[in-house]
Amino acid sequence: MKKKIGEVLIESGLITEKQLEKALLYQKGKHKRLGKILIELGFADDIKIAEALSKQLSLPLVDCRNYEITEELVSLVPKETVERKVVLPIERKGKRLLLAMADPLDWQTIDEIAFNSGFRVDVAVSPESNILDAIEKAYGSGERTWDLLKEIPSYEGVEILKETETEENQEVSISSLYKLSEAPPIVKLVTMILVDAVKSRASDIHIEPSERVVQVRYRIDGKLKNILKYPKHIQDSVVSRIKIVSDLDITNRRLPQDGRSTLKLEDKKVDLRVSTLPSVYGEKVVIRLLDRATSLITLEELGMPENMLRPLKRIISQPQGMLLVTGPTGSGKTTTLYAILQQIRSETKNIITVEDPVEYSLEGITQVGVNETIGLSFSSALRSILRQDPDVIMIGEIRDLETAEIATRAALTGHLVLSTVHTNDTVSTITRLIDIGLEPFLVTSSVSAILAQRLIRKICPACKVESDPPEWIERYNLPHIERHYRGKGCKACSFTGYTGRIGIFEFLRMSIRIRRLMSKEFTEDELLQIAKEEGTISLFEDAWEKVGTGVTTIDEVLSSVPLARKFLIEEQAEEPMSRKILLYNVRKDDAEMIRSLLESETYTVMVCRDEDIREFFERETPDLIIVEIAEHDGESFQLIRDNIRYAYIPVIGIANFEQKDRVLRYKKLGIHEFIFRPINLHRLLHAVESILV
């Protein structure tokens, strides 16, 4: 029976059984190789591990620096394999290949390299750091990324426009980074991510580096969704490409940066707001997508009930006073303010805004962007704006006492002021203004009304069906509803059951009773009681009314409205995230066996055939694909690699041992490992776990 590395290290006296148990327990949570875990825990270093394995297994201990790694050797073992398995081909003699390994007991890797190369493999031991240094020198950045992108169809009629020209004063030391960022495959990858996000109706793109890969996520209808992963070694090139088109400094990786660009796609333009943030594993990039053609809407299109819309229009038609729009980030406050500005703008009014940043350009309105680095803050901009003879002032956000005082005094001296505050509802906005230091009499004198809002997803009209309300509604004394609707999930909504979002609102007008209460000691509960008596409809009540009319679902309301979150504790606790594995064209008997194995290890397993793959693309993005290659020549699998979301997903191929020619064709499509029949379930699980670290 073949020994494991932990047993050998115990026999050598390098570690104790107790240390091995601790390392194995730690390994379950981290999914790393045992040797690396032992090093991280301080139980041993890689040199001592290599020396112990060499002595116990009677294998030669080598220094990879003493070998010339030729192009022929590099061509025998792919870069993905040498990096993931920490192995290196160091010498060829006839039909024998000498392989340096950090874990010489990894028999699966030895067998795989022997099969793929056609050589008999001899094993030598070398410290992990020694092998990794040699890999970097011998393999460099590799070409597989280029190869995978080469065959993916390009988008025509796409152009990324910089706002300003880039200064040509960068240091020579980063010339290679410039060169890589301008390489056609990198340009193509960035362009395809942007275009795919626009076509998917995404509002934001998140590019998030981790230890081994870079994850790309889109925010669609307010929810983030995993879209694709790409290799770590092109991380800097991709970020640099985004920085170049956004007029950012590619030499600065230690400080956050903000930039902008424009994507010209066919007959429309999409503004890009780019933000970079240094993290442990490199720079994270978030790109806000602002479609000039679709994002500006009217007041009537917001979804506000008529009994709120009428008094709101009366407020904004007044020559002075203050309207505050409140809610968390991403609740649509700026969209509402822009809708109001469009409603009231005219040639007789001087409207000036101060924003951070300016998201959309509005004709006939003067817009000022905050720039803290040069001292242009909300408060300093407001002082200058008041000397510009404004009729209407829009302030992007009231963050501090100084800004609040200038805004309230402007509202008291003949100006209509529009602004936002980050609070949960209308009543808490009043107490928030007082908490930051504003005198209650200034609040009562200047504030005309407060509008709280959230965004909730709308049911997809293409797959909308009527269904029975959940039985547990009555247990929580929720209002009765006659009808309940939901979306089944279809291609139009990417199988989520939702398309687009609509606002829910809570409107509070500063009445005489509320002003009288604020002239003395008061509590939020007292304010809320008066507001209800005067007809204020809460966020939850507005959302629940939209459930009854078939606009949204109960689940969406309970997950999005703060006053309803308490109902989620028992009925809708979220399940822990599970890694997704797709079995593609795998034989039925094998698929059942593999599904049972992987599900017992808490993986989520999905099965798909050729005829379902295009629909599957719309619905899921797996973390790993296991593909049957015994009955196909690679054409059906090419469909997967042609899709940008699937181009870099790791793949395990299942094949018969004698089908070497077919295996080689599949290798060109980026298959990471092969499992040969009869299927060894232990070996398959080891392969899955080694890939999904």
Buried (B, 14 or more C-beta within 10 A) or exposed (E): EEEBBBBBBBEBEBBEEEBBEBBEEBBEEEEBBBBBBBBEBEBBBBBBBBBBBBBBBEBEBBEBEEBEBBEEBBEBBBBBBBBBBBBBBBBBEEEEBBBBBBBBBBEBBBBBBBBBBEBEBBBBBBBBBBBBBBBEEBBEBBEBBBEBBEEBEEBEEBEBEBEEEBEEEBEEEBEEBBEBBEBEBBBBBBBBBBBBBBEBBBBBBBBBBBEEBBBBBBBBBBEEBBBBBBBBBBBBBBBBBBBBBBBBBBEEBEEEBBBBBBBEBEEEBBBBBBBBEBEEBBBBBBBBBBBEEEBBBEBEEBBBBEEBBEEBEEBBEEEBBBBBBBBEEEBBBBBBBBBBBBBBBEEEBBBBBBBBBBBBEBEEBEBBBBEEEEEBBBBBBBEEBBEEEBBBBBBBBBBEBBBBBBBBBBBBEEBBBBBBBBBBBBBBBBBBBBEBEBEBEBBBBBBBBBBBBBBBBBBBEEBBEEEEBBEEBEEEEBEEBEEBBBBBBBBBBBBBBBBEBBBBBBBBBBBEEBBEBBEEEBEEEBBBEBBEEEEBBBBBBBBBBBBBEBBBBBBBBBBBBEBBEEBEEEEBEEEEEEBBBBBBBBBEEBBEBBBEBBEEEEBBBBBBEEEEBEEBBBBBBBBBBBBBBBEBEBEBBEBBBEBBBBBBBBBBBBBBEEBEEBBEBBBEBBBBBBBBBEBEBEBBBBBBBBBBE
